[in-house]
């Protein structure tokens, strides 16, 4: 029951590893050979690395490969494992079998599915769009000690804790052909580890005195949701208690986590404003503000001495050096006054112009330059650190979410998604059962009608055989009597011929042979006449039938011409999508193949908990799936198809125009030979008769 060679849950010290773990199949507790458990910590902390997620499956119908012992190859997957839909309390061993890919907490005790006993949960709409808008630009600030865990004293009295979480339904409204699990979406919080967490938190006294009451936990969910994403759920009037997860802690306390589904499809339905724009409700991200030392670059202006190369004349440079020396010696003395006149200046310029070009040299000069320098400075700033951001995730992605090294809240969200998937499977399975029962009733009625028809045909055949037998017996008796009479006559003739001469006997024999030949010829003539009469009757019947069909055809043609179009009956086959939708839910992952494996549909019917194997075989046999052919799939689109006879109008072509009358012969045409009349020589009566007959001929041609 719990897998091959397993002595204790999870393997490890003190026990033999289970068969799956020896062949890379992983070590969770109580997993059968076909459960597909991943390697890793397992449910009780076995060591190892996690097995990577394999795509291609979805929800409860993930195909698993089976491995043979002693280094064998890969075999075909076994039939899917199904469990009763209406099982409310699910202990840890059952959870491990239902969801073998999850990594459970060491303290997990059980899961309670409250939707099983709540008929309102079965009426959750999955096609009503909401007005949620994931606004990651706005944020709500959480307290600084939000992520701080409470210190628990060893001698403290164990106290039960209660938490409330919500799953915000946000279906995808699209015309694309997608599976239902890809259309159903939820708004959840995503942490920095990309783990999905439902909005919610722990109960506080401000929510109410008694945490066991639903109203108190609803207040807890409203408070935490508003604090984590800024969404106020108080307008929601209906809160569906969907699942509950219980933990038994080390100190003996029991923790309860209840997940609600509020009626956001009513309170936050997608509506349009006055200008035609859709109203939006913001769902923000959650951040924590904290002081953090940050290194920043600051720009400062600094004077710096820079050497620069300058090009000067050689004599000028020497003169400047002498002037600098004189200035240093005569510091403090006044400079002589320079008296310049316009004439002297002009003479100097002429002399300088007449002088030859002087040689230029490079000189290094030092200058003070202002320069901007970047410096790193440590500054204490208040920064925002993201804790959660809202995301929309499909039901398929949430069911297949990897829970390796995830917190309890993530596992609770995945368990909720699996329960929601089971609820939808339950609803669709009931519709599938209803369709199959209806099909079985139709098949049984057809079989009963066919049986009655065959019995009636059998009785008719028996009556005909009895009549033929009586006719045959009558003919046989008549032939026997005739033969008996002939034998008596023959005996009587032989007795009479005993006393006669040979010539007289010979003459009588010839007369008898002649009479027999005449009788036989007469009989043959009668038979030929009867055959000829039957042939003529058949020909007359066939001719009458053809004439009747021709008359009907002509009448129909006249009616079509008067109408202007012809009516043609066309037979088309359609698929009832509403009838095929429940089957498409189990056609995973796409819902477009049009067929379901027999083991899947058989497991779905057994999961309802109402049918025996004989009833399941009977239902599937009526749908065209034989019990002795396990590989034959159920073609549900063929099952949901129906035939419609439609009338199609075909326009008739326009009537052909009558031909113009023939032109008269010209004078130069050759005359007919003697004894032959030309067209002009015909009597007037014959010409008139031809003119009357011409239109009738044209009408017949049309």
C-alpha positions as CSV (number, residue, x, y, z in Angstrom):
1,X,0.0,0.0,0.0
2,X,2.8,2.4,0.9
3,X,5.4,1.4,-1.8
4,X,7.9,-1.4,-2.0
5,X,10.3,-2.2,0.9
6,X,9.2,0.9,2.9
7,X,9.4,0.5,6.7
8,X,9.0,4.1,7.8
9,X,7.8,7.2,6.2
10,X,10.4,9.1,4.2
11,X,13.2,6.5,4.4
12,X,16.4,7.6,6.0
13,X,18.0,6.0,9.1
14,X,16.4,3.0,10.6
15,X,14.5,1.9,7.4
16,X,15.0,0.9,3.8
17,X,14.5,3.5,1.1
18,X,11.4,3.1,-0.9
19,X,11.5,1.6,-4.4
20,X,10.9,5.0,-6.0
21,X,13.8,6.7,-4.1
22,X,16.2,3.9,-5.1
23,X,15.5,4.7,-8.8
24,X,15.4,8.5,-8.5
25,X,11.7,8.7,-7.8
26,X,12.0,10.6,-4.5
27,X,11.2,10.1,-0.9
28,X,7.8,11.1,0.4
29,X,5.8,9.1,2.9
30,X,3.4,6.4,1.8
31,X,3.7,6.8,-1.9
32,X,2.8,3.9,-4.2
33,X,4.9,2.9,-7.2
34,X,2.9,5.0,-9.6
35,X,2.5,8.2,-7.6
36,X,5.5,10.1,-9.1
37,X,7.0,11.6,-5.9
38,X,10.0,13.9,-6.5
39,X,13.3,13.4,-4.8
40,X,14.2,15.9,-2.1
41,X,13.3,16.6,1.4
42,X,10.1,14.7,1.1
43,X,7.4,15.3,3.6
44,X,9.5,14.3,6.6
45,X,12.8,15.8,5.7
46,X,14.6,13.1,3.6
47,X,17.8,14.4,2.1
48,X,18.5,15.0,-1.6
49,X,18.0,17.5,-4.4
50,X,14.6,18.3,-5.8
51,X,13.5,16.8,-9.0
52,X,12.9,19.4,-11.8
53,X,9.4,20.0,-12.8
54,X,8.2,18.1,-15.9
55,X,5.8,19.9,-18.1
56,X,3.1,18.4,-20.2
57,X,0.5,17.6,-17.5
58,X,-1.9,19.7,-15.5
59,X,-3.8,19.3,-12.3
60,X,-4.8,15.8,-11.4
61,X,-3.8,14.3,-14.7
62,X,0.0,14.6,-14.8
63,X,1.4,11.6,-16.7
64,X,4.0,9.7,-14.7
65,X,6.7,7.4,-16.1
66,X,7.1,4.0,-14.5
67,X,10.5,2.4,-13.9
68,X,11.2,-1.3,-13.8
69,X,13.6,-2.8,-11.2
70,X,17.0,-4.1,-11.9
71,X,17.9,-1.4,-14.4
72,X,14.8,-1.9,-16.7
73,X,13.5,0.6,-19.2
74,X,10.6,3.0,-19.1
75,X,7.2,1.5,-19.3
76,X,3.9,3.1,-20.3
77,X,2.2,5.1,-17.5
78,X,-0.3,3.3,-15.3
79,X,-4.0,4.4,-15.1
80,X,-4.5,7.7,-13.3
81,X,-5.1,7.6,-9.6
82,X,-8.5,9.1,-8.7
83,X,-9.9,9.8,-5.3
84,X,-13.4,10.6,-4.2
85,X,-14.4,14.2,-4.9
86,X,-16.7,14.5,-1.8
87,X,-14.0,13.6,0.8
88,X,-14.0,16.5,3.3
89,X,-11.3,15.6,5.8
90,X,-8.0,14.6,4.3
91,X,-5.3,13.4,6.6
92,X,-1.6,13.6,5.7
93,X,-1.3,10.1,4.1
94,X,-4.2,10.9,1.8
95,X,-2.7,14.3,0.9
96,X,0.6,12.6,0.1
97,X,-1.2,10.3,-2.4
98,X,-3.4,13.0,-3.8
99,X,-0.6,15.6,-4.3
100,X,2.7,13.7,-4.4
101,X,4.7,16.6,-5.8
102,X,4.2,19.0,-2.9
103,X,6.6,19.5,0.0
104,X,4.6,19.5,3.2
105,X,5.4,21.0,6.5
106,X,6.6,18.7,9.3
107,X,3.6,19.9,11.4
108,X,0.9,19.4,8.8
109,X,-2.0,17.5,10.3
110,X,-4.9,17.5,7.8
111,X,-6.8,19.6,5.3
112,X,-10.6,20.1,5.5
113,X,-12.4,21.0,2.2
114,X,-15.5,23.0,3.3
115,X,-16.7,23.4,-0.3
116,X,-17.9,19.7,-0.2
117,X,-20.7,20.7,2.3
118,X,-21.3,24.2,0.9
119,X,-23.6,24.2,-2.1
120,X,-23.0,28.0,-2.7
121,X,-19.3,27.2,-3.5
122,X,-20.5,25.1,-6.4
123,X,-22.1,28.2,-7.9
124,X,-18.9,30.3,-8.2
125,X,-18.8,31.9,-11.7
126,X,-15.6,31.3,-13.6
127,X,-16.4,33.6,-16.6
128,X,-17.2,36.9,-15.0
129,X,-14.4,39.4,-15.3
130,X,-13.4,41.7,-12.4
131,X,-12.0,45.3,-12.4
132,X,-8.7,44.6,-10.7
133,X,-5.7,46.6,-11.9
134,X,-2.3,45.5,-10.7
135,X,-0.6,48.8,-10.1
136,X,3.0,48.2,-9.2
137,X,3.8,51.9,-9.2
138,X,1.8,52.6,-6.1
139,X,2.7,51.0,-2.8
140,X,1.4,50.5,0.7
141,X,3.9,50.8,3.6
142,X,4.1,47.9,6.1
143,X,5.3,48.3,9.6
144,X,9.0,47.9,10.2
145,X,8.5,44.8,12.3
146,X,6.3,43.1,9.8
147,X,8.7,40.2,9.0
148,X,9.9,39.9,12.6
149,X,8.9,36.6,14.2
150,X,7.7,36.5,17.8
151,X,10.0,34.9,20.4
152,X,8.3,31.9,21.9
153,X,9.4,31.0,25.4
154,X,9.9,27.4,26.3
155,X,7.8,27.5,29.4
156,X,4.9,29.3,27.6
157,X,1.5,27.8,27.6
158,X,0.5,26.4,24.1
159,X,-2.1,28.6,22.4
160,X,-4.0,27.8,19.3
161,X,-3.5,30.3,16.5
162,X,-6.0,31.2,13.8
163,X,-5.2,32.8,10.4
164,X,-7.4,33.9,7.5
165,X,-6.5,34.2,3.8
166,X,-8.3,35.1,0.7
167,X,-8.1,34.1,-3.0
168,X,-9.3,36.8,-5.3
169,X,-10.9,35.4,-8.4
170,X,-10.1,37.3,-11.6
171,X,-11.1,35.2,-14.7
172,X,-9.6,35.9,-18.1
173,X,-12.3,37.1,-20.5
174,X,-11.2,36.1,-24.0
175,X,-12.6,34.5,-27.1
176,X,-9.5,32.3,-27.6
177,X,-9.9,28.6,-27.3
178,X,-8.2,27.8,-24.0
179,X,-8.6,25.3,-21.3
180,X,-10.7,26.3,-18.4
181,X,-7.7,26.0,-16.1
182,X,-5.9,28.6,-18.2
183,X,-8.9,31.0,-18.1
184,X,-9.5,30.9,-14.3
185,X,-7.1,33.2,-12.6
186,X,-6.4,34.5,-9.1
187,X,-4.8,37.6,-7.8
188,X,-2.1,36.6,-5.2
189,X,1.0,38.1,-3.6
190,X,4.4,37.3,-5.0
191,X,7.4,37.6,-2.7
192,X,11.1,38.3,-3.7
193,X,11.6,34.5,-4.1
194,X,8.8,34.4,-6.7
195,X,6.7,32.3,-4.4
196,X,2.9,32.7,-4.6
197,X,1.2,33.6,-1.3
198,X,-2.5,34.3,-0.7
199,X,-3.3,37.6,0.9
200,X,-4.1,37.3,4.6
201,X,-2.5,36.9,8.1
202,X,-3.0,36.0,11.7
203,X,-6.0,36.9,13.9
204,X,-5.7,39.8,16.3
205,X,-8.1,40.8,19.1
206,X,-9.2,43.9,17.2
207,X,-11.0,41.6,14.7
208,X,-13.3,40.0,17.3
209,X,-13.2,38.1,20.5
210,X,-13.9,34.6,19.2
211,X,-11.5,33.5,16.3
212,X,-13.5,30.3,15.7
213,X,-16.4,32.4,14.3
214,X,-16.4,33.0,10.5
215,X,-17.3,36.7,11.0
216,X,-14.1,37.3,13.1
217,X,-11.9,35.6,10.5
218,X,-13.5,37.6,7.7
219,X,-12.6,40.8,9.6
220,X,-9.0,39.4,9.9
221,X,-8.9,38.8,6.1
222,X,-10.2,42.3,5.3
223,X,-7.7,43.9,7.6
224,X,-4.7,42.0,6.2
225,X,-5.7,42.4,2.6
226,X,-6.1,46.1,2.9
227,X,-2.7,46.3,4.7
228,X,-0.9,44.2,2.1
229,X,-2.3,45.5,-1.2
230,X,-4.5,48.5,-0.4
231,X,-7.7,46.6,-1.5
232,X,-10.7,47.0,0.8
233,X,-12.9,43.9,0.7
234,X,-15.6,45.2,3.0
235,X,-18.1,45.6,0.0
236,X,-18.1,41.8,-0.5
237,X,-21.3,40.5,1.1
238,X,-20.8,36.7,0.5
239,X,-17.7,34.9,1.9
240,X,-17.3,31.3,1.0
241,X,-15.3,29.2,3.4
242,X,-13.4,27.0,1.0
243,X,-10.6,25.1,2.7
244,X,-8.9,24.9,6.0
245,X,-5.4,23.6,6.8
246,X,-4.5,22.4,10.4
247,X,-1.0,22.1,11.9
248,X,0.0,20.4,15.1
249,X,2.9,22.3,16.6
250,X,5.8,20.9,18.7
251,X,4.3,22.4,21.9
252,X,0.9,20.7,21.3
253,X,-0.9,23.8,20.0
254,X,-3.1,23.5,16.8
255,X,-2.9,26.2,14.2
256,X,-5.8,26.8,11.8
257,X,-5.6,28.6,8.4
258,X,-8.9,29.2,6.7
259,X,-9.0,30.3,3.0
260,X,-12.0,32.3,1.9
261,X,-13.3,33.1,-1.6
262,X,-15.1,36.5,-1.4
263,X,-17.7,37.4,-4.0
264,X,-15.4,39.9,-5.9
265,X,-17.3,39.0,-9.1
266,X,-20.3,41.0,-7.6
267,X,-18.6,43.7,-5.6
268,X,-15.8,44.5,-8.1
269,X,-17.5,43.5,-11.4
270,X,-16.1,45.0,-14.6
271,X,-18.2,48.1,-15.4
272,X,-17.9,51.0,-17.8
273,X,-17.9,54.7,-16.8
274,X,-19.7,57.6,-18.4
275,X,-17.0,58.1,-21.1
276,X,-16.9,54.4,-22.0
277,X,-13.8,53.6,-20.0
278,X,-13.7,50.6,-17.8
279,X,-13.5,51.3,-14.1
280,X,-10.4,50.0,-12.4
281,X,-9.6,49.0,-8.8
282,X,-6.0,49.3,-7.9
283,X,-4.1,46.5,-6.2
284,X,-0.8,47.8,-5.0
285,X,2.5,46.4,-3.9
286,X,3.7,46.2,-0.3
287,X,7.0,47.7,0.8
288,X,8.9,48.2,4.1
289,X,10.7,51.5,4.8
290,X,14.1,51.1,6.5
291,X,17.2,53.2,7.0
292,X,20.2,52.1,5.1
293,X,23.7,53.5,4.6
294,X,24.3,54.2,1.0
295,X,27.4,55.4,-0.7
296,X,26.8,58.3,-3.1
297,X,29.1,60.2,-5.4
298,X,29.3,64.0,-4.8
299,X,30.9,66.6,-7.1
300,X,33.3,69.3,-5.7
301,X,35.3,72.1,-7.4
302,X,39.1,72.1,-6.5
303,X,41.9,74.4,-7.8
304,X,44.7,72.5,-9.2
305,X,48.1,73.7,-10.6
306,X,48.5,72.6,-14.2
307,X,51.6,72.8,-16.4
308,X,50.9,74.1,-19.8
309,X,53.2,74.4,-23.0
310,X,53.2,77.9,-24.6
311,X,54.9,78.9,-27.9
312,X,57.0,82.2,-27.5
313,X,59.8,84.1,-29.5
314,X,63.4,83.6,-28.4
315,X,64.5,87.3,-27.9
316,X,61.2,88.1,-26.2
317,X,61.8,85.3,-23.8
318,X,65.2,86.6,-22.8
319,X,63.9,90.2,-22.4
320,X,61.2,88.9,-20.2
321,X,63.7,87.0,-18.1
322,X,65.8,90.2,-17.6
323,X,62.7,92.2,-16.7
324,X,61.7,89.7,-14.2
325,X,65.2,89.9,-12.6
326,X,65.0,93.7,-12.5
327,X,61.5,93.6,-11.0
328,X,62.8,91.4,-8.2
329,X,65.7,93.8,-7.5
330,X,63.7,97.0,-7.6
331,X,60.7,95.8,-5.6
332,X,58.9,98.7,-3.8
333,X,60.2,101.3,-6.3
334,X,57.9,103.1,-8.6
335,X,58.1,102.4,-12.3
336,X,59.2,105.2,-14.6
337,X,56.5,106.9,-16.5
338,X,56.3,105.9,-20.1
339,X,55.8,108.7,-22.6
340,X,54.9,107.6,-25.9
341,X,54.1,109.6,-28.9
342,X,52.3,108.7,-32.0
343,X,55.3,109.3,-34.3
344,X,57.6,107.1,-32.2
345,X,55.1,104.3,-32.2
346,X,54.8,104.4,-35.9
347,X,58.6,104.3,-36.3
348,X,58.9,101.3,-34.0
349,X,56.2,99.4,-36.0
350,X,58.1,100.1,-39.2
351,X,61.3,98.9,-37.6
352,X,59.7,95.7,-36.3
353,X,58.2,95.0,-39.7
354,X,61.6,95.5,-41.3
355,X,63.3,93.1,-38.8
356,X,63.8,89.5,-39.9
357,X,61.5,86.7,-38.4
358,X,62.6,85.5,-35.0
359,X,62.8,81.9,-33.9
360,X,60.0,80.5,-31.7
361,X,60.5,78.2,-28.8
362,X,58.2,76.2,-26.4
363,X,58.0,77.1,-22.8
364,X,56.3,75.4,-19.8
365,X,54.0,77.7,-17.8
366,X,52.2,76.8,-14.6
367,X,48.5,77.9,-14.2
368,X,45.8,77.4,-11.5
369,X,42.8,75.6,-13.0
370,X,39.4,74.8,-11.3
371,X,38.4,71.1,-11.7
372,X,35.3,69.1,-10.7
373,X,36.1,66.0,-8.7
374,X,33.7,63.1,-7.7
375,X,33.9,61.8,-4.2
376,X,32.1,58.8,-2.5
377,X,30.2,59.8,0.6
378,X,28.3,57.5,3.0
379,X,24.8,58.8,3.6
380,X,22.0,57.3,5.7
381,X,18.8,57.2,3.7
382,X,15.3,55.8,4.1
383,X,14.7,53.3,1.3
384,X,11.7,51.2,0.3
385,X,12.2,47.4,0.1
386,X,9.5,45.4,-1.7
387,X,8.0,42.6,0.3
388,X,5.1,41.6,-2.0
389,X,3.8,42.5,-5.4
390,X,0.4,41.5,-6.8
391,X,0.3,39.1,-9.7
392,X,-2.3,37.2,-11.6
393,X,-1.8,33.5,-11.9
394,X,-3.8,30.9,-13.7
395,X,-5.3,27.9,-11.9
396,X,-3.1,25.6,-14.0
397,X,0.1,27.5,-13.0
398,X,-0.9,27.5,-9.3
399,X,-1.6,23.8,-9.3
400,X,1.8,23.1,-10.8
401,X,3.6,25.6,-8.7
402,X,6.9,24.4,-7.3
403,X,6.8,24.3,-3.5
404,X,10.4,23.3,-2.9
405,X,11.8,25.4,0.0
406,X,8.5,27.3,0.2
407,X,6.7,28.5,3.2
408,X,3.4,27.1,4.6
409,X,1.4,29.9,3.0
410,X,2.5,28.9,-0.5
411,X,1.6,25.2,0.1
412,X,-1.8,26.4,1.4
413,X,-2.3,28.3,-1.8
414,X,-1.4,25.2,-3.9
415,X,-3.7,23.0,-1.8
416,X,-6.5,25.5,-2.4
417,X,-5.9,25.5,-6.1
418,X,-6.0,21.7,-6.1
419,X,-9.3,21.8,-4.2
420,X,-10.7,24.3,-6.7
421,X,-9.6,22.0,-9.5
422,X,-11.4,19.1,-7.8
423,X,-14.5,21.2,-7.4
424,X,-14.6,22.0,-11.1
425,X,-13.8,18.4,-11.9
426,X,-16.7,17.3,-9.7
427,X,-19.1,19.7,-11.5
428,X,-18.0,18.6,-14.9
429,X,-18.0,15.0,-13.9
430,X,-21.7,15.2,-13.0
431,X,-22.5,16.7,-16.4
432,X,-20.5,14.0,-18.1
433,X,-22.4,11.4,-16.2
434,X,-25.7,13.0,-17.1
435,X,-24.7,13.1,-20.8
436,X,-23.5,9.4,-20.8
437,X,-26.7,8.3,-19.1
438,X,-28.8,10.2,-21.7
439,X,-26.7,8.6,-24.4
440,X,-27.2,5.1,-22.8
441,X,-31.0,5.7,-22.7
442,X,-31.0,6.6,-26.3
443,X,-28.8,3.6,-27.2
444,X,-31.0,1.3,-25.1
445,X,-34.2,2.7,-26.8
446,X,-32.6,2.2,-30.2
447,X,-31.5,-1.3,-29.3
448,X,-35.1,-2.1,-28.0
449,X,-36.6,-0.7,-31.1
450,X,-34.2,-2.6,-33.3
451,X,-35.0,-5.8,-31.3
452,X,-38.7,-5.3,-31.8
453,X,-38.2,-4.7,-35.5
454,X,-36.1,-7.8,-35.8
455,X,-38.7,-9.8,-33.9
456,X,-41.4,-8.5,-36.2
457,X,-39.3,-9.3,-39.2
458,X,-38.6,-12.8,-37.8
459,X,-42.3,-13.4,-37.3
460,X,-43.1,-12.2,-40.8
461,X,-40.4,-14.5,-42.2
462,X,-41.8,-17.4,-40.1
463,X,-45.3,-16.7,-41.4
464,X,-44.0,-16.6,-45.0
465,X,-42.0,-19.8,-44.5
466,X,-45.1,-21.4,-43.0
467,X,-47.2,-20.3,-45.9
468,X,-44.6,-21.4,-48.4
469,X,-44.4,-24.8,-46.6
470,X,-48.2,-25.2,-46.8
471,X,-48.2,-24.3,-50.5
472,X,-45.3,-26.7,-51.0
473,X,-47.2,-29.4,-49.1
474,X,-50.3,-28.8,-51.1
475,X,-48.5,-29.0,-54.4
476,X,-46.7,-32.1,-53.3
477,X,-50.0,-33.8,-52.3
478,X,-51.5,-32.7,-55.5
479,X,-48.6,-34.1,-57.5
480,X,-48.7,-37.3,-55.5
481,X,-52.5,-37.7,-56.2
482,X,-51.9,-37.0,-59.9
483,X,-49.1,-39.6,-60.0
484,X,-51.4,-42.0,-58.2
485,X,-54.2,-41.4,-60.6
486,X,-51.8,-41.8,-63.6
487,X,-50.5,-45.1,-62.1
488,X,-54.1,-46.4,-61.7
489,X,-54.9,-45.3,-65.3
490,X,-51.7,-47.0,-66.5
491,X,-52.6,-50.2,-64.7
492,X,-56.1,-50.1,-66.1
493,X,-54.8,-49.5,-69.6
494,X,-52.3,-52.3,-69.3
495,X,-55.2,-54.7,-68.2
496,X,-57.3,-53.5,-71.2
497,X,-54.4,-53.9,-73.6
498,X,-53.7,-57.5,-72.6
499,X,-56.6,-58.8,-74.9
500,X,-55.8,-56.4,-77.8
501,X,-53.6,-56.8,-80.8
502,X,-50.2,-55.2,-81.1
503,X,-51.3,-52.7,-83.8
504,X,-54.2,-51.5,-81.7
505,X,-51.9,-51.2,-78.7
506,X,-49.4,-49.3,-80.7
507,X,-52.1,-47.0,-82.0
508,X,-53.4,-46.3,-78.5
509,X,-49.8,-45.5,-77.3
510,X,-49.3,-43.0,-80.1
511,X,-52.6,-41.3,-79.3
512,X,-51.6,-41.1,-75.6
513,X,-48.2,-39.6,-76.5
514,X,-49.8,-37.1,-78.9
515,X,-52.3,-36.1,-76.2
516,X,-49.5,-35.6,-73.7
517,X,-47.4,-33.6,-76.1
518,X,-50.4,-31.4,-76.8
519,X,-51.1,-30.9,-73.1
520,X,-47.4,-30.0,-72.5
521,X,-47.4,-27.6,-75.5
522,X,-50.6,-26.0,-74.2
523,X,-49.0,-25.6,-70.7
524,X,-45.9,-24.0,-72.2
525,X,-48.0,-21.6,-74.2
526,X,-49.9,-20.6,-71.0
527,X,-46.6,-20.1,-69.2
528,X,-45.2,-17.9,-71.9
529,X,-48.4,-15.9,-72.1
530,X,-48.3,-15.4,-68.3
531,X,-44.6,-14.4,-68.5
532,X,-45.4,-12.0,-71.3
533,X,-48.2,-10.5,-69.3
534,X,-46.0,-10.1,-66.2
535,X,-43.3,-8.4,-68.4
536,X,-45.8,-6.0,-69.9
537,X,-47.2,-5.2,-66.5
538,X,-43.7,-4.4,-65.1
539,X,-43.0,-2.2,-68.1
540,X,-46.3,-0.4,-67.7
541,X,-45.6,0.2,-64.0
542,X,-42.0,1.4,-64.7
543,X,-43.4,3.7,-67.4
544,X,-46.0,5.1,-65.1
545,X,-43.5,5.6,-62.4
546,X,-41.2,7.5,-64.8
547,X,-44.1,9.6,-66.1
548,X,-45.0,10.4,-62.5
549,X,-41.5,11.4,-61.6
550,X,-41.2,13.5,-64.8
551,X,-44.5,15.2,-64.0
552,X,-43.2,16.0,-60.5
553,X,-40.0,17.3,-61.9
554,X,-41.7,19.5,-64.4
555,X,-44.1,20.8,-61.7
556,X,-41.1,21.5,-59.4
557,X,-39.2,23.3,-62.3
558,X,-42.2,25.4,-63.0
559,X,-42.5,26.2,-59.3
560,X,-38.8,27.1,-59.1
561,X,-39.0,29.3,-62.2
562,X,-41.9,31.1,-60.7
563,X,-40.0,31.6,-57.4
564,X,-36.7,32.5,-59.1
565,X,-34.5,30.0,-57.2
566,X,-34.2,26.3,-56.5
567,X,-34.3,24.8,-53.0
568,X,-31.7,22.2,-52.3
569,X,-31.6,20.3,-49.0
570,X,-28.2,20.0,-47.5
571,X,-27.3,17.8,-44.5
572,X,-24.6,19.2,-42.1
573,X,-23.1,18.0,-38.8
574,X,-22.6,20.3,-35.9
575,X,-21.1,19.9,-32.5
576,X,-23.0,21.0,-29.4
577,X,-20.3,23.0,-27.6
578,X,-22.3,23.2,-24.4
579,X,-22.5,19.4,-24.3
580,X,-18.8,19.0,-25.1
581,X,-17.6,21.5,-22.6
582,X,-17.6,19.2,-19.5
583,X,-15.6,16.6,-21.5
584,X,-13.1,19.3,-22.6
585,X,-12.2,20.0,-18.9
586,X,-10.7,16.4,-18.7
587,X,-9.0,16.7,-22.1
588,X,-5.9,18.3,-20.6
589,X,-3.8,20.3,-21.1
590,X,-5.4,21.9,-24.2
591,X,-9.0,20.7,-24.4
592,X,-8.8,20.6,-28.2
593,X,-7.9,17.0,-29.0
594,X,-11.5,15.8,-29.0
595,X,-10.8,12.6,-27.2
596,X,-10.1,11.3,-23.6
597,X,-8.3,8.2,-22.6
598,X,-10.5,5.4,-21.2
599,X,-8.7,5.2,-17.9
600,X,-9.2,8.9,-17.3
601,X,-12.9,9.0,-18.0
602,X,-13.3,5.7,-16.0
603,X,-11.5,7.2,-13.0
604,X,-13.6,10.4,-13.2
605,X,-16.8,8.4,-13.1
606,X,-15.5,6.3,-10.2
607,X,-14.5,9.4,-8.3
608,X,-18.2,10.4,-8.0
609,X,-18.7,7.4,-5.7
610,X,-22.0,6.3,-7.2
611,X,-21.2,3.7,-9.9
612,X,-20.0,0.2,-10.0
613,X,-17.6,-1.2,-12.6
614,X,-20.4,-2.9,-14.5
615,X,-22.4,0.4,-14.7
616,X,-19.2,2.3,-15.9
617,X,-18.6,-0.4,-18.6
618,X,-22.2,-0.1,-19.7
619,X,-22.1,3.7,-19.9
620,X,-18.8,3.7,-21.9
621,X,-20.1,0.9,-24.1
622,X,-23.1,3.0,-25.1
623,X,-20.6,5.9,-25.9
624,X,-18.6,3.6,-28.3
625,X,-15.8,2.5,-25.9
626,X,-15.6,-1.3,-25.6
627,X,-14.6,-2.8,-22.2
628,X,-12.2,-5.3,-23.8
629,X,-10.3,-2.5,-25.6
630,X,-8.6,-0.4,-22.9
631,X,-6.6,1.7,-25.4
632,X,-9.7,2.9,-27.2
633,X,-10.4,6.6,-26.3
634,X,-13.7,8.3,-25.9
635,X,-14.4,10.7,-28.8
636,X,-16.5,13.2,-27.0
637,X,-17.0,15.6,-29.9
638,X,-18.5,12.8,-31.9
639,X,-20.7,12.1,-28.9
640,X,-21.9,15.7,-28.8
641,X,-22.5,16.1,-32.6
642,X,-25.9,16.3,-34.2
643,X,-27.2,16.4,-37.8
644,X,-29.3,19.3,-39.3
645,X,-31.0,19.3,-42.7
646,X,-30.8,22.8,-44.0
647,X,-32.4,24.3,-47.1
648,X,-30.1,26.1,-49.5
649,X,-31.4,28.5,-52.2
650,X,-29.7,28.4,-55.6
651,X,-30.5,31.2,-58.1
652,X,-31.7,30.0,-61.5
653,X,-30.0,31.2,-64.7
654,X,-32.0,33.7,-66.9
655,X,-34.2,32.1,-69.6
656,X,-32.7,32.0,-73.1
657,X,-34.1,34.6,-75.5
658,X,-36.2,33.2,-78.5
659,X,-34.4,33.0,-81.8
660,X,-35.3,35.7,-84.5
661,X,-37.5,34.5,-87.5
662,X,-35.6,33.3,-90.6
663,X,-35.0,35.9,-93.3
664,X,-36.8,35.7,-96.7
665,X,-34.8,34.4,-99.6
666,X,-33.4,36.9,-102.0
667,X,-34.4,37.1,-105.7
668,X,-31.1,35.9,-106.9
669,X,-31.3,32.6,-105.0
670,X,-31.5,29.5,-107.3
671,X,-34.9,28.2,-108.0
672,X,-35.9,24.7,-107.0
673,X,-36.0,21.9,-109.5
674,X,-39.1,21.1,-111.4
675,X,-41.6,19.1,-109.4
676,X,-40.4,20.6,-106.1
677,X,-42.1,23.5,-104.3
678,X,-40.2,26.3,-102.8
679,X,-41.0,28.0,-99.5
680,X,-42.8,30.8,-101.3
681,X,-44.8,28.3,-103.4
682,X,-46.3,26.5,-100.3
683,X,-49.9,27.1,-99.7
684,X,-50.9,29.8,-97.3
685,X,-52.5,27.4,-95.0
686,X,-49.3,25.4,-94.5
687,X,-47.3,28.6,-93.9
688,X,-49.9,29.7,-91.3
689,X,-49.7,26.3,-89.7
690,X,-45.9,26.5,-89.5
691,X,-46.1,30.0,-88.0
692,X,-48.4,28.6,-85.3
693,X,-46.2,25.7,-84.6
694,X,-42.9,27.6,-84.3
695,X,-43.7,29.4,-81.0
696,X,-44.8,26.1,-79.5
697,X,-41.6,24.5,-80.5
698,X,-39.6,27.3,-78.9
699,X,-41.6,26.9,-75.6
700,X,-40.8,23.2,-75.6
701,X,-37.2,23.9,-76.2
702,X,-37.1,26.4,-73.3
